[in-house]
């Protein structure tokens, strides 16, 4: 995509319980300077767990 650069970043979200990498998401570096955490459904755990950004 052409245009503005830099602020949107694709990050991988991994389950904090089983460490499975379940989701890709985008974050805005200005809004989320640190690691982001989201409650998402984990297929391996079969429940909603906390997912944390991995690098
Ligand atoms: Zn899990």
mmCIF file of the protein (N, C-alpha, C, O) and its ligand, coordinates in Angstrom:
data_MODEL
# 
_entry.id   MODEL 
# 
loop_
_entity.id 
_entity.type 
_entity.pdbx_number_of_molecules 
1 polymer     1 
2 non-polymer 1 
# 
_entity_poly.entity_id                      1 
_entity_poly.type                           'polypeptide(L)' 
_entity_poly.nstd_linkage                   no 
_entity_poly.nstd_monomer                   no 
_entity_poly.pdbx_seq_one_letter_code       
;(UNK)(UNK)(UNK)(UNK)(UNK)(UNK)(UNK)(UNK)(UNK)(UNK)(UNK)(UNK)(UNK)(UNK)(UNK)(UNK)
(UNK)(UNK)(UNK)(UNK)(UNK)(UNK)(UNK)(UNK)(UNK)(UNK)(UNK)(UNK)(UNK)(UNK)(UNK)(UNK)
(UNK)(UNK)(UNK)(UNK)(UNK)(UNK)(UNK)(UNK)(UNK)(UNK)(UNK)(UNK)(UNK)(UNK)(UNK)(UNK)
(UNK)(UNK)(UNK)(UNK)(UNK)(UNK)(UNK)
;
_entity_poly.pdbx_seq_one_letter_code_can   XXXXXXXXXXXXXXXXXXXXXXXXXXXXXXXXXXXXXXXXXXXXXXXXXXXXXXX 
_entity_poly.pdbx_strand_id                 A 
# 
loop_
_entity_poly_seq.entity_id 
_entity_poly_seq.num 
_entity_poly_seq.mon_id 
_entity_poly_seq.hetero 
1 1  UNK n 
1 2  UNK n 
1 3  UNK n 
1 4  UNK n 
1 5  UNK n 
1 6  UNK n 
1 7  UNK n 
1 8  UNK n 
1 9  UNK n 
1 10 UNK n 
1 11 UNK n 
1 12 UNK n 
1 13 UNK n 
1 14 UNK n 
1 15 UNK n 
1 16 UNK n 
1 17 UNK n 
1 18 UNK n 
1 19 UNK n 
1 20 UNK n 
1 21 UNK n 
1 22 UNK n 
1 23 UNK n 
1 24 UNK n 
1 25 UNK n 
1 26 UNK n 
1 27 UNK n 
1 28 UNK n 
1 29 UNK n 
1 30 UNK n 
1 31 UNK n 
1 32 UNK n 
1 33 UNK n 
1 34 UNK n 
1 35 UNK n 
1 36 UNK n 
1 37 UNK n 
1 38 UNK n 
1 39 UNK n 
1 40 UNK n 
1 41 UNK n 
1 42 UNK n 
1 43 UNK n 
1 44 UNK n 
1 45 UNK n 
1 46 UNK n 
1 47 UNK n 
1 48 UNK n 
1 49 UNK n 
1 50 UNK n 
1 51 UNK n 
1 52 UNK n 
1 53 UNK n 
1 54 UNK n 
1 55 UNK n 
# 
loop_
_struct_asym.id 
_struct_asym.entity_id 
A 1 
B 2 
# 
loop_
_chem_comp.id 
_chem_comp.type 
_chem_comp.mon_nstd_flag 
UNK 'L-peptide linking' . 
ZN  non-polymer         . 
# 
_pdbx_entity_nonpoly.entity_id   2 
_pdbx_entity_nonpoly.name        ? 
_pdbx_entity_nonpoly.comp_id     ZN 
# 
_pdbx_nonpoly_scheme.asym_id         B 
_pdbx_nonpoly_scheme.entity_id       2 
_pdbx_nonpoly_scheme.mon_id          ZN 
_pdbx_nonpoly_scheme.ndb_seq_num     1 
_pdbx_nonpoly_scheme.pdb_seq_num     101 
_pdbx_nonpoly_scheme.auth_seq_num    101 
_pdbx_nonpoly_scheme.pdb_mon_id      ZN 
_pdbx_nonpoly_scheme.auth_mon_id     ZN 
_pdbx_nonpoly_scheme.pdb_strand_id   A 
_pdbx_nonpoly_scheme.pdb_ins_code    . 
# 
loop_
_atom_site.group_PDB 
_atom_site.id 
_atom_site.type_symbol 
_atom_site.label_atom_id 
_atom_site.label_alt_id 
_atom_site.label_comp_id 
_atom_site.label_asym_id 
_atom_site.label_entity_id 
_atom_site.label_seq_id 
_atom_site.pdbx_PDB_ins_code 
_atom_site.Cartn_x 
_atom_site.Cartn_y 
_atom_site.Cartn_z 
_atom_site.occupancy 
_atom_site.B_iso_or_equiv 
_atom_site.pdbx_formal_charge 
_atom_site.auth_seq_id 
_atom_site.auth_comp_id 
_atom_site.auth_asym_id 
_atom_site.auth_atom_id 
_atom_site.pdbx_PDB_model_num 
ATOM   1   N  N  . UNK A 1 1  ? 0.841   -1.197  0.000  1.00 0.00 ? 1   UNK A N  1 
ATOM   2   C  CA . UNK A 1 1  ? 0.000   0.000   0.000  1.00 0.00 ? 1   UNK A CA 1 
ATOM   3   C  C  . UNK A 1 1  ? 0.880   1.253   0.000  1.00 0.00 ? 1   UNK A C  1 
ATOM   4   O  O  . UNK A 1 1  ? 1.840   1.352   0.765  1.00 0.00 ? 1   UNK A O  1 
ATOM   5   N  N  . UNK A 1 2  ? 0.558   2.148   -0.817 1.00 0.00 ? 2   UNK A N  1 
ATOM   6   C  CA . UNK A 1 2  ? 1.314   3.396   -0.856 1.00 0.00 ? 2   UNK A CA 1 
ATOM   7   C  C  . UNK A 1 2  ? 0.798   4.350   0.205  1.00 0.00 ? 2   UNK A C  1 
ATOM   8   O  O  . UNK A 1 2  ? -0.281  4.158   0.766  1.00 0.00 ? 2   UNK A O  1 
ATOM   9   N  N  . UNK A 1 3  ? 1.558   5.343   0.460  1.00 0.00 ? 3   UNK A N  1 
ATOM   10  C  CA . UNK A 1 3  ? 1.072   6.363   1.370  1.00 0.00 ? 3   UNK A CA 1 
ATOM   11  C  C  . UNK A 1 3  ? 1.873   6.477   2.628  1.00 0.00 ? 3   UNK A C  1 
ATOM   12  O  O  . UNK A 1 3  ? 3.085   6.261   2.646  1.00 0.00 ? 3   UNK A O  1 
ATOM   13  N  N  . UNK A 1 4  ? 1.169   6.823   3.687  1.00 0.00 ? 4   UNK A N  1 
ATOM   14  C  CA . UNK A 1 4  ? 1.841   7.098   4.954  1.00 0.00 ? 4   UNK A CA 1 
ATOM   15  C  C  . UNK A 1 4  ? 2.578   5.865   5.448  1.00 0.00 ? 4   UNK A C  1 
ATOM   16  O  O  . UNK A 1 4  ? 2.140   4.736   5.227  1.00 0.00 ? 4   UNK A O  1 
ATOM   17  N  N  . UNK A 1 5  ? 3.667   6.085   6.098  1.00 0.00 ? 5   UNK A N  1 
ATOM   18  C  CA . UNK A 1 5  ? 4.418   4.947   6.575  1.00 0.00 ? 5   UNK A CA 1 
ATOM   19  C  C  . UNK A 1 5  ? 4.623   5.015   8.081  1.00 0.00 ? 5   UNK A C  1 
ATOM   20  O  O  . UNK A 1 5  ? 4.551   6.078   8.698  1.00 0.00 ? 5   UNK A O  1 
ATOM   21  N  N  . UNK A 1 6  ? 4.873   3.874   8.633  1.00 0.00 ? 6   UNK A N  1 
ATOM   22  C  CA . UNK A 1 6  ? 5.433   3.891   9.976  1.00 0.00 ? 6   UNK A CA 1 
ATOM   23  C  C  . UNK A 1 6  ? 4.515   3.614   11.124 1.00 0.00 ? 6   UNK A C  1 
ATOM   24  O  O  . UNK A 1 6  ? 4.932   2.944   12.069 1.00 0.00 ? 6   UNK A O  1 
ATOM   25  N  N  . UNK A 1 7  ? 3.273   4.092   11.109 1.00 0.00 ? 7   UNK A N  1 
ATOM   26  C  CA . UNK A 1 7  ? 2.512   3.999   12.345 1.00 0.00 ? 7   UNK A CA 1 
ATOM   27  C  C  . UNK A 1 7  ? 1.809   2.666   12.512 1.00 0.00 ? 7   UNK A C  1 
ATOM   28  O  O  . UNK A 1 7  ? 1.629   2.207   13.640 1.00 0.00 ? 7   UNK A O  1 
ATOM   29  N  N  . UNK A 1 8  ? 1.404   2.028   11.409 1.00 0.00 ? 8   UNK A N  1 
ATOM   30  C  CA . UNK A 1 8  ? 0.690   0.759   11.554 1.00 0.00 ? 8   UNK A CA 1 
ATOM   31  C  C  . UNK A 1 8  ? 1.664   -0.403  11.499 1.00 0.00 ? 8   UNK A C  1 
ATOM   32  O  O  . UNK A 1 8  ? 2.530   -0.477  10.628 1.00 0.00 ? 8   UNK A O  1 
ATOM   33  N  N  . UNK A 1 9  ? 1.497   -1.309  12.455 1.00 0.00 ? 9   UNK A N  1 
ATOM   34  C  CA . UNK A 1 9  ? 2.465   -2.371  12.644 1.00 0.00 ? 9   UNK A CA 1 
ATOM   35  C  C  . UNK A 1 9  ? 1.701   -3.674  12.796 1.00 0.00 ? 9   UNK A C  1 
ATOM   36  O  O  . UNK A 1 9  ? 0.738   -3.747  13.560 1.00 0.00 ? 9   UNK A O  1 
ATOM   37  N  N  . UNK A 1 10 ? 2.125   -4.706  12.072 1.00 0.00 ? 10  UNK A N  1 
ATOM   38  C  CA . UNK A 1 10 ? 1.498   -6.011  12.239 1.00 0.00 ? 10  UNK A CA 1 
ATOM   39  C  C  . UNK A 1 10 ? 2.195   -6.755  13.363 1.00 0.00 ? 10  UNK A C  1 
ATOM   40  O  O  . UNK A 1 10 ? 3.418   -6.895  13.362 1.00 0.00 ? 10  UNK A O  1 
ATOM   41  N  N  . UNK A 1 11 ? 1.419   -7.228  14.314 1.00 0.00 ? 11  UNK A N  1 
ATOM   42  C  CA . UNK A 1 11 ? 1.998   -7.942  15.445 1.00 0.00 ? 11  UNK A CA 1 
ATOM   43  C  C  . UNK A 1 11 ? 1.334   -9.309  15.594 1.00 0.00 ? 11  UNK A C  1 
ATOM   44  O  O  . UNK A 1 11 ? 0.181   -9.490  15.202 1.00 0.00 ? 11  UNK A O  1 
ATOM   45  N  N  . UNK A 1 12 ? 2.052   -10.253 16.152 1.00 0.00 ? 12  UNK A N  1 
ATOM   46  C  CA . UNK A 1 12 ? 1.546   -11.596 16.404 1.00 0.00 ? 12  UNK A CA 1 
ATOM   47  C  C  . UNK A 1 12 ? 1.079   -11.681 17.846 1.00 0.00 ? 12  UNK A C  1 
ATOM   48  O  O  . UNK A 1 12 ? 1.770   -11.235 18.762 1.00 0.00 ? 12  UNK A O  1 
ATOM   49  N  N  . UNK A 1 13 ? -0.122  -12.270 18.041 1.00 0.00 ? 13  UNK A N  1 
ATOM   50  C  CA . UNK A 1 13 ? -0.657  -12.431 19.379 1.00 0.00 ? 13  UNK A CA 1 
ATOM   51  C  C  . UNK A 1 13 ? -0.564  -13.891 19.781 1.00 0.00 ? 13  UNK A C  1 
ATOM   52  O  O  . UNK A 1 13 ? -1.049  -14.767 19.065 1.00 0.00 ? 13  UNK A O  1 
ATOM   53  N  N  . UNK A 1 14 ? 0.048   -14.155 20.910 1.00 0.00 ? 14  UNK A N  1 
ATOM   54  C  CA . UNK A 1 14 ? 0.197   -15.531 21.352 1.00 0.00 ? 14  UNK A CA 1 
ATOM   55  C  C  . UNK A 1 14 ? -0.507  -15.755 22.679 1.00 0.00 ? 14  UNK A C  1 
ATOM   56  O  O  . UNK A 1 14 ? -0.491  -14.897 23.561 1.00 0.00 ? 14  UNK A O  1 
ATOM   57  N  N  . UNK A 1 15 ? -1.125  -16.924 22.804 1.00 0.00 ? 15  UNK A N  1 
ATOM   58  C  CA . UNK A 1 15 ? -1.828  -17.318 24.022 1.00 0.00 ? 15  UNK A CA 1 
ATOM   59  C  C  . UNK A 1 15 ? -0.852  -17.366 25.190 1.00 0.00 ? 15  UNK A C  1 
ATOM   60  O  O  . UNK A 1 15 ? 0.217   -17.967 25.080 1.00 0.00 ? 15  UNK A O  1 
ATOM   61  N  N  . UNK A 1 16 ? -1.208  -16.743 26.297 1.00 0.00 ? 16  UNK A N  1 
ATOM   62  C  CA . UNK A 1 16 ? -0.291  -16.744 27.434 1.00 0.00 ? 16  UNK A CA 1 
ATOM   63  C  C  . UNK A 1 16 ? -0.318  -18.076 28.182 1.00 0.00 ? 16  UNK A C  1 
ATOM   64  O  O  . UNK A 1 16 ? 0.544   -18.328 29.024 1.00 0.00 ? 16  UNK A O  1 
ATOM   65  N  N  . UNK A 1 17 ? -1.301  -18.934 27.882 1.00 0.00 ? 17  UNK A N  1 
ATOM   66  C  CA . UNK A 1 17 ? -1.376  -20.212 28.603 1.00 0.00 ? 17  UNK A CA 1 
ATOM   67  C  C  . UNK A 1 17 ? -0.645  -21.333 27.875 1.00 0.00 ? 17  UNK A C  1 
ATOM   68  O  O  . UNK A 1 17 ? 0.110   -22.083 28.493 1.00 0.00 ? 17  UNK A O  1 
ATOM   69  N  N  . UNK A 1 18 ? -0.865  -21.455 26.558 1.00 0.00 ? 18  UNK A N  1 
ATOM   70  C  CA . UNK A 1 18 ? -0.224  -22.555 25.823 1.00 0.00 ? 18  UNK A CA 1 
ATOM   71  C  C  . UNK A 1 18 ? 0.847   -22.064 24.848 1.00 0.00 ? 18  UNK A C  1 
ATOM   72  O  O  . UNK A 1 18 ? 1.558   -22.866 24.242 1.00 0.00 ? 18  UNK A O  1 
ATOM   73  N  N  . UNK A 1 19 ? 0.955   -20.751 24.704 1.00 0.00 ? 19  UNK A N  1 
ATOM   74  C  CA . UNK A 1 19 ? 1.968   -20.127 23.849 1.00 0.00 ? 19  UNK A CA 1 
ATOM   75  C  C  . UNK A 1 19 ? 1.702   -20.274 22.358 1.00 0.00 ? 19  UNK A C  1 
ATOM   76  O  O  . UNK A 1 19 ? 2.534   -19.893 21.535 1.00 0.00 ? 19  UNK A O  1 
ATOM   77  N  N  . UNK A 1 20 ? 0.546   -20.827 22.012 1.00 0.00 ? 20  UNK A N  1 
ATOM   78  C  CA . UNK A 1 20 ? 0.194   -20.922 20.603 1.00 0.00 ? 20  UNK A CA 1 
ATOM   79  C  C  . UNK A 1 20 ? 0.031   -19.526 20.008 1.00 0.00 ? 20  UNK A C  1 
ATOM   80  O  O  . UNK A 1 20 ? -0.565  -18.640 20.621 1.00 0.00 ? 20  UNK A O  1 
ATOM   81  N  N  . UNK A 1 21 ? 0.567   -19.350 18.814 1.00 0.00 ? 21  UNK A N  1 
ATOM   82  C  CA . UNK A 1 21 ? 0.410   -18.044 18.145 1.00 0.00 ? 21  UNK A CA 1 
ATOM   83  C  C  . UNK A 1 21 ? -0.848  -18.080 17.302 1.00 0.00 ? 21  UNK A C  1 
ATOM   84  O  O  . UNK A 1 21 ? -0.880  -18.694 16.236 1.00 0.00 ? 21  UNK A O  1 
ATOM   85  N  N  . UNK A 1 22 ? -1.880  -17.419 17.789 1.00 0.00 ? 22  UNK A N  1 
ATOM   86  C  CA . UNK A 1 22 ? -3.204  -17.582 17.198 1.00 0.00 ? 22  UNK A CA 1 
ATOM   87  C  C  . UNK A 1 22 ? -3.645  -16.461 16.278 1.00 0.00 ? 22  UNK A C  1 
ATOM   88  O  O  . UNK A 1 22 ? -4.441  -16.692 15.368 1.00 0.00 ? 22  UNK A O  1 
ATOM   89  N  N  . UNK A 1 23 ? -3.158  -15.279 16.488 1.00 0.00 ? 23  UNK A N  1 
ATOM   90  C  CA . UNK A 1 23 ? -3.720  -14.142 15.758 1.00 0.00 ? 23  UNK A CA 1 
ATOM   91  C  C  . UNK A 1 23 ? -2.646  -13.192 15.262 1.00 0.00 ? 23  UNK A C  1 
ATOM   92  O  O  . UNK A 1 23 ? -1.596  -12.996 15.874 1.00 0.00 ? 23  UNK A O  1 
ATOM   93  N  N  . UNK A 1 24 ? -2.976  -12.615 14.113 1.00 0.00 ? 24  UNK A N  1 
ATOM   94  C  CA . UNK A 1 24 ? -2.219  -11.464 13.650 1.00 0.00 ? 24  UNK A CA 1 
ATOM   95  C  C  . UNK A 1 24 ? -3.117  -10.253 13.787 1.00 0.00 ? 24  UNK A C  1 
ATOM   96  O  O  . UNK A 1 24 ? -4.304  -10.313 13.466 1.00 0.00 ? 24  UNK A O  1 
ATOM   97  N  N  . UNK A 1 25 ? -2.574  -9.192  14.248 1.00 0.00 ? 25  UNK A N  1 
ATOM   98  C  CA . UNK A 1 25 ? -3.370  -7.980  14.345 1.00 0.00 ? 25  UNK A CA 1 
ATOM   99  C  C  . UNK A 1 25 ? -2.496  -6.787  14.000 1.00 0.00 ? 25  UNK A C  1 
ATOM   100 O  O  . UNK A 1 25 ? -1.279  -6.898  13.859 1.00 0.00 ? 25  UNK A O  1 
ATOM   101 N  N  . UNK A 1 26 ? -3.139  -5.668  13.872 1.00 0.00 ? 26  UNK A N  1 
ATOM   102 C  CA . UNK A 1 26 ? -2.392  -4.446  13.609 1.00 0.00 ? 26  UNK A CA 1 
ATOM   103 C  C  . UNK A 1 26 ? -2.527  -3.521  14.792 1.00 0.00 ? 26  UNK A C  1 
ATOM   104 O  O  . UNK A 1 26 ? -3.586  -3.427  15.413 1.00 0.00 ? 26  UNK A O  1 
ATOM   105 N  N  . UNK A 1 27 ? -1.461  -2.851  15.088 1.00 0.00 ? 27  UNK A N  1 
ATOM   106 C  CA . UNK A 1 27 ? -1.571  -1.844  16.131 1.00 0.00 ? 27  UNK A CA 1 
ATOM   107 C  C  . UNK A 1 27 ? -0.974  -0.538  15.655 1.00 0.00 ? 27  UNK A C  1 
ATOM   108 O  O  . UNK A 1 27 ? -0.156  -0.490  14.737 1.00 0.00 ? 27  UNK A O  1 
ATOM   109 N  N  . UNK A 1 28 ? -1.407  0.499   16.306 1.00 0.00 ? 28  UNK A N  1 
ATOM   110 C  CA . UNK A 1 28 ? -0.860  1.817   16.048 1.00 0.00 ? 28  UNK A CA 1 
ATOM   111 C  C  . UNK A 1 28 ? 0.200   2.090   17.097 1.00 0.00 ? 28  UNK A C  1 
ATOM   112 O  O  . UNK A 1 28 ? -0.087  2.120   18.294 1.00 0.00 ? 28  UNK A O  1 
ATOM   113 N  N  . UNK A 1 29 ? 1.400   2.285   16.649 1.00 0.00 ? 29  UNK A N  1 
ATOM   114 C  CA . UNK A 1 29 ? 2.499   2.422   17.592 1.00 0.00 ? 29  UNK A CA 1 
ATOM   115 C  C  . UNK A 1 29 ? 2.330   3.611   18.532 1.00 0.00 ? 29  UNK A C  1 
ATOM   116 O  O  . UNK A 1 29 ? 2.820   3.602   19.661 1.00 0.00 ? 29  UNK A O  1 
ATOM   117 N  N  . UNK A 1 30 ? 1.639   4.620   18.052 1.00 0.00 ? 30  UNK A N  1 
ATOM   118 C  CA . UNK A 1 30 ? 1.435   5.790   18.902 1.00 0.00 ? 30  UNK A CA 1 
ATOM   119 C  C  . UNK A 1 30 ? 0.420   5.517   20.008 1.00 0.00 ? 30  UNK A C  1 
ATOM   120 O  O  . UNK A 1 30 ? 0.557   6.016   21.125 1.00 0.00 ? 30  UNK A O  1 
ATOM   121 N  N  . UNK A 1 31 ? -0.594  4.725   19.687 1.00 0.00 ? 31  UNK A N  1 
ATOM   122 C  CA . UNK A 1 31 ? -1.606  4.406   20.705 1.00 0.00 ? 31  UNK A CA 1 
ATOM   123 C  C  . UNK A 1 31 ? -1.125  3.319   21.657 1.00 0.00 ? 31  UNK A C  1 
ATOM   124 O  O  . UNK A 1 31 ? -1.476  3.312   22.837 1.00 0.00 ? 31  UNK A O  1 
ATOM   125 N  N  . UNK A 1 32 ? -0.317  2.401   21.130 1.00 0.00 ? 32  UNK A N  1 
ATOM   126 C  CA . UNK A 1 32 ? 0.127   1.254   21.921 1.00 0.00 ? 32  UNK A CA 1 
ATOM   127 C  C  . UNK A 1 32 ? 1.635   1.142   21.890 1.00 0.00 ? 32  UNK A C  1 
ATOM   128 O  O  . UNK A 1 32 ? 2.168   0.286   21.185 1.00 0.00 ? 32  UNK A O  1 
ATOM   129 N  N  . UNK A 1 33 ? 2.320   1.958   22.614 1.00 0.00 ? 33  UNK A N  1 
ATOM   130 C  CA . UNK A 1 33 ? 3.782   1.921   22.570 1.00 0.00 ? 33  UNK A CA 1 
ATOM   131 C  C  . UNK A 1 33 ? 4.372   0.650   23.183 1.00 0.00 ? 33  UNK A C  1 
ATOM   132 O  O  . UNK A 1 33 ? 5.461   0.224   22.799 1.00 0.00 ? 33  UNK A O  1 
ATOM   133 N  N  . UNK A 1 34 ? 3.662   0.050   24.126 1.00 0.00 ? 34  UNK A N  1 
ATOM   134 C  CA . UNK A 1 34 ? 4.175   -1.163  24.755 1.00 0.00 ? 34  UNK A CA 1 
ATOM   135 C  C  . UNK A 1 34 ? 3.582   -2.403  24.113 1.00 0.00 ? 34  UNK A C  1 
ATOM   136 O  O  . UNK A 1 34 ? 3.007   -2.334  23.028 1.00 0.00 ? 34  UNK A O  1 
ATOM   137 N  N  . UNK A 1 35 ? 3.721   -3.525  24.776 1.00 0.00 ? 35  UNK A N  1 
ATOM   138 C  CA . UNK A 1 35 ? 3.095   -4.758  24.278 1.00 0.00 ? 35  UNK A CA 1 
ATOM   139 C  C  . UNK A 1 35 ? 1.609   -4.718  24.570 1.00 0.00 ? 35  UNK A C  1 
ATOM   140 O  O  . UNK A 1 35 ? 1.182   -4.274  25.636 1.00 0.00 ? 35  UNK A O  1 
ATOM   141 N  N  . UNK A 1 36 ? 0.832   -5.184  23.617 1.00 0.00 ? 36  UNK A N  1 
ATOM   142 C  CA . UNK A 1 36 ? -0.613  -5.176  23.827 1.00 0.00 ? 36  UNK A CA 1 
ATOM   143 C  C  . UNK A 1 36 ? -1.088  -6.548  24.276 1.00 0.00 ? 36  UNK A C  1 
ATOM   144 O  O  . UNK A 1 36 ? -0.476  -7.569  23.961 1.00 0.00 ? 36  UNK A O  1 
ATOM   145 N  N  . UNK A 1 37 ? -2.188  -6.553  25.017 1.00 0.00 ? 37  UNK A N  1 
ATOM   146 C  CA . UNK A 1 37 ? -2.787  -7.798  25.501 1.00 0.00 ? 37  UNK A CA 1 
ATOM   147 C  C  . UNK A 1 37 ? -4.274  -7.777  25.186 1.00 0.00 ? 37  UNK A C  1 
ATOM   148 O  O  . UNK A 1 37 ? -4.951  -6.765  25.369 1.00 0.00 ? 37  UNK A O  1 
ATOM   149 N  N  . UNK A 1 38 ? -4.767  -8.912  24.710 1.00 0.00 ? 38  UNK A N  1 
ATOM   150 C  CA . UNK A 1 38 ? -6.170  -9.006  24.336 1.00 0.00 ? 38  UNK A CA 1 
ATOM   151 C  C  . UNK A 1 38 ? -6.728  -10.340 24.791 1.00 0.00 ? 38  UNK A C  1 
ATOM   152 O  O  . UNK A 1 38 ? -6.028  -11.352 24.792 1.00 0.00 ? 38  UNK A O  1 
ATOM   153 N  N  . UNK A 1 39 ? -7.997  -10.332 25.178 1.00 0.00 ? 39  UNK A N  1 
ATOM   154 C  CA . UNK A 1 39 ? -8.672  -11.580 25.462 1.00 0.00 ? 39  UNK A CA 1 
ATOM   155 C  C  . UNK A 1 39 ? -9.223  -12.135 24.160 1.00 0.00 ? 39  UNK A C  1 
ATOM   156 O  O  . UNK A 1 39 ? -10.075 -11.517 23.523 1.00 0.00 ? 39  UNK A O  1 
ATOM   157 N  N  . UNK A 1 40 ? -8.729  -13.310 23.766 1.00 0.00 ? 40  UNK A N  1 
ATOM   158 C  CA . UNK A 1 40 ? -9.161  -13.904 22.512 1.00 0.00 ? 40  UNK A CA 1 
ATOM   159 C  C  . UNK A 1 40 ? -9.357  -15.396 22.706 1.00 0.00 ? 40  UNK A C  1 
ATOM   160 O  O  . UNK A 1 40 ? -8.859  -16.010 23.649 1.00 0.00 ? 40  UNK A O  1 
ATOM   161 N  N  . UNK A 1 41 ? -10.125 -15.958 21.745 1.00 0.00 ? 41  UNK A N  1 
ATOM   162 C  CA . UNK A 1 41 ? -10.381 -17.393 21.829 1.00 0.00 ? 41  UNK A CA 1 
ATOM   163 C  C  . UNK A 1 41 ? -9.167  -18.165 21.341 1.00 0.00 ? 41  UNK A C  1 
ATOM   164 O  O  . UNK A 1 41 ? -8.647  -17.903 20.256 1.00 0.00 ? 41  UNK A O  1 
ATOM   165 N  N  . UNK A 1 42 ? -8.719  -19.121 22.150 1.00 0.00 ? 42  UNK A N  1 
ATOM   166 C  CA . UNK A 1 42 ? -7.615  -19.986 21.758 1.00 0.00 ? 42  UNK A CA 1 
ATOM   167 C  C  . UNK A 1 42 ? -8.169  -21.349 21.388 1.00 0.00 ? 42  UNK A C  1 
ATOM   168 O  O  . UNK A 1 42 ? -8.867  -21.975 22.185 1.00 0.00 ? 42  UNK A O  1 
ATOM   169 N  N  . UNK A 1 43 ? -7.863  -21.810 20.190 1.00 0.00 ? 43  UNK A N  1 
ATOM   170 C  CA . UNK A 1 43 ? -8.399  -23.098 19.736 1.00 0.00 ? 43  UNK A CA 1 
ATOM   171 C  C  . UNK A 1 43 ? -7.791  -24.251 20.518 1.00 0.00 ? 43  UNK A C  1 
ATOM   172 O  O  . UNK A 1 43 ? -8.449  -25.258 20.778 1.00 0.00 ? 43  UNK A O  1 
ATOM   173 N  N  . UNK A 1 44 ? -6.534  -24.090 20.887 1.00 0.00 ? 44  UNK A N  1 
ATOM   174 C  CA . UNK A 1 44 ? -5.893  -25.188 21.610 1.00 0.00 ? 44  UNK A CA 1 
ATOM   175 C  C  . UNK A 1 44 ? -6.435  -25.304 23.039 1.00 0.00 ? 44  UNK A C  1 
ATOM   176 O  O  . UNK A 1 44 ? -6.685  -26.405 23.531 1.00 0.00 ? 44  UNK A O  1 
ATOM   177 N  N  . UNK A 1 45 ? -6.613  -24.153 23.697 1.00 0.00 ? 45  UNK A N  1 
ATOM   178 C  CA . UNK A 1 45 ? -7.164  -24.163 25.058 1.00 0.00 ? 45  UNK A CA 1 
ATOM   179 C  C  . UNK A 1 45 ? -8.688  -24.315 25.049 1.00 0.00 ? 45  UNK A C  1 
ATOM   180 O  O  . UNK A 1 45 ? -9.285  -24.660 26.069 1.00 0.00 ? 45  UNK A O  1 
ATOM   181 N  N  . UNK A 1 46 ? -9.310  -24.058 23.902 1.00 0.00 ? 46  UNK A N  1 
ATOM   182 C  CA . UNK A 1 46 ? -10.766 -24.104 23.753 1.00 0.00 ? 46  UNK A CA 1 
ATOM   183 C  C  . UNK A 1 46 ? -11.479 -23.158 24.701 1.00 0.00 ? 46  UNK A C  1 
ATOM   184 O  O  . UNK A 1 46 ? -12.552 -23.468 25.218 1.00 0.00 ? 46  UNK A O  1 
ATOM   185 N  N  . UNK A 1 47 ? -10.886 -22.029 24.917 1.00 0.00 ? 47  UNK A N  1 
ATOM   186 C  CA . UNK A 1 47 ? -11.530 -21.006 25.738 1.00 0.00 ? 47  UNK A CA 1 
ATOM   187 C  C  . UNK A 1 47 ? -10.867 -19.674 25.452 1.00 0.00 ? 47  UNK A C  1 
ATOM   188 O  O  . UNK A 1 47 ? -9.860  -19.588 24.748 1.00 0.00 ? 47  UNK A O  1 
ATOM   189 N  N  . UNK A 1 48 ? -11.460 -18.643 26.017 1.00 0.00 ? 48  UNK A N  1 
ATOM   190 C  CA . UNK A 1 48 ? -10.845 -17.329 25.881 1.00 0.00 ? 48  UNK A CA 1 
ATOM   191 C  C  . UNK A 1 48 ? -9.685  -17.213 26.867 1.00 0.00 ? 48  UNK A C  1 
ATOM   192 O  O  . UNK A 1 48 ? -9.824  -17.507 28.054 1.00 0.00 ? 48  UNK A O  1 
ATOM   193 N  N  . UNK A 1 49 ? -8.572  -16.790 26.360 1.00 0.00 ? 49  UNK A N  1 
ATOM   194 C  CA . UNK A 1 49 ? -7.397  -16.605 27.204 1.00 0.00 ? 49  UNK A CA 1 
ATOM   195 C  C  . UNK A 1 49 ? -6.780  -15.261 26.872 1.00 0.00 ? 49  UNK A C  1 
ATOM   196 O  O  . UNK A 1 49 ? -7.127  -14.626 25.876 1.00 0.00 ? 49  UNK A O  1 
ATOM   197 N  N  . UNK A 1 50 ? -5.879  -14.850 27.707 1.00 0.00 ? 50  UNK A N  1 
ATOM   198 C  CA . UNK A 1 50 ? -5.154  -13.631 27.444 1.00 0.00 ? 50  UNK A CA 1 
ATOM   199 C  C  . UNK A 1 50 ? -4.082  -13.886 26.384 1.00 0.00 ? 50  UNK A C  1 
ATOM   200 O  O  . UNK A 1 50 ? -3.268  -14.801 26.507 1.00 0.00 ? 50  UNK A O  1 
ATOM   201 N  N  . UNK A 1 51 ? -4.101  -13.070 25.361 1.00 0.00 ? 51  UNK A N  1 
ATOM   202 C  CA . UNK A 1 51 ? -3.087  -13.164 24.316 1.00 0.00 ? 51  UNK A CA 1 
ATOM   203 C  C  . UNK A 1 51 ? -2.192  -11.947 24.391 1.00 0.00 ? 51  UNK A C  1 
ATOM   204 O  O  . UNK A 1 51 ? -2.657  -10.824 24.588 1.00 0.00 ? 51  UNK A O  1 
ATOM   205 N  N  . UNK A 1 52 ? -0.933  -12.180 24.234 1.00 0.00 ? 52  UNK A N  1 
ATOM   206 C  CA . UNK A 1 52 ? 0.037   -11.084 24.337 1.00 0.00 ? 52  UNK A CA 1 
ATOM   207 C  C  . UNK A 1 52 ? 0.852   -10.986 23.070 1.00 0.00 ? 52  UNK A C  1 
ATOM   208 O  O  . UNK A 1 52 ? 1.165   -11.981 22.416 1.00 0.00 ? 52  UNK A O  1 
ATOM   209 N  N  . UNK A 1 53 ? 1.178   -9.767  22.749 1.00 0.00 ? 53  UNK A N  1 
ATOM   210 C  CA . UNK A 1 53 ? 2.009   -9.510  21.582 1.00 0.00 ? 53  UNK A CA 1 
ATOM   211 C  C  . UNK A 1 53 ? 3.378   -10.174 21.723 1.00 0.00 ? 53  UNK A C  1 
ATOM   212 O  O  . UNK A 1 53 ? 4.018   -10.084 22.770 1.00 0.00 ? 53  UNK A O  1 
ATOM   213 N  N  . UNK A 1 54 ? 3.812   -10.833 20.667 1.00 0.00 ? 54  UNK A N  1 
ATOM   214 C  CA . UNK A 1 54 ? 5.174   -11.375 20.654 1.00 0.00 ? 54  UNK A CA 1 
ATOM   215 C  C  . UNK A 1 54 ? 5.978   -10.676 19.572 1.00 0.00 ? 54  UNK A C  1 
ATOM   216 O  O  . UNK A 1 54 ? 5.416   -10.166 18.602 1.00 0.00 ? 54  UNK A O  1 
ATOM   217 N  N  . UNK A 1 55 ? 7.263   -10.653 19.736 1.00 0.00 ? 55  UNK A N  1 
ATOM   218 C  CA . UNK A 1 55 ? 8.112   -9.993  18.752 1.00 0.00 ? 55  UNK A CA 1 
ATOM   219 C  C  . UNK A 1 55 ? 8.780   -11.003 17.858 1.00 0.00 ? 55  UNK A C  1 
ATOM   220 O  O  . UNK A 1 55 ? 9.538   -10.631 16.963 1.00 0.00 ? 55  UNK A O  1 
HETATM 221 ZN ZN . ZN  B 2 .  ? -3.961  -21.401 24.416 1.00 0.00 ? 101 ZN  A ZN 1 
# 
